[in-house]
């Protein structure tokens, strides 16, 4: 695509900023929050927090009963997949709405998709019986950038999750790279270097090693209802510039949440998970999780802890970010 064509493409993209992604209305979960799906998730993540499945143990905590793992939030609104043609749609589980601006990228040749950032905010934990729906708004589109896997655009949207009463239960800022697979190109804007956050000085979490296998990757993708081929088809993943099939961001969020709540205990309430993805989590590359309390404040009888978390393998840092949890003082 020439620079002139890019200039013509840009105003079209800008016309969609601040507007819904598509015209179909909210994404409504096909099922209410339920224990079988929770069980599927915690089995895939090997998450043994009793508040997710043990009714008696959960009742003795401040949760007062079974709650869904917070990192499952997006999974409850994932559409039922139309498997036929999913690879040709770039991994979209359903046919993309004609009004969805993501179609513009596909039509221009930016067919490949890679999740890069996720920030989840939880206003309350979900419980069995809750019905969740999500509205999605396009927040921003970067200038065209040359990256290590090809030329493309970083696309950011905001999802707002509400329950059966219309009350907001969570929000998510999600960023993907829509790109043309290939070698880095010299055209396009370059990202400036950002000042790194200060090093945390609080309590360290015990390190945790995750043996990343094909089974674990596929189990997480299915449990999170993510049928993008890059998470189960090695050949397809390589055609998109990846070294192998790789873990999806929902699974990464699940393990990040599990890592922190394993340390904090069943009384913990996760308020926020914010991560940036880097090196892919691929089969045969062990993920090394480390964490440390970066700050602690008090809100009445609550301790509010911000925990800096990193998960890395031989390829580099897979996920870096923070988890905010509260504990009874």
Beta strands, then each sheet from edge to edge (+ up, - down):
strand 1: 27-28
strand 2: 112-122
strand 3: 133-141
strand 4: 145-147
strand 5: 150-162
strand 6: 168-181
strand 7: 204-210
strand 8: 269-277
strand 9: 287-299
strand 10: 302-313
strand 11: 316-328
sheet 1: 1+ 3- 5+ 4-
sheet 2: 1+ 3- 5+ 6- 2+ 8- 11+ 10- 9+ 7-
end
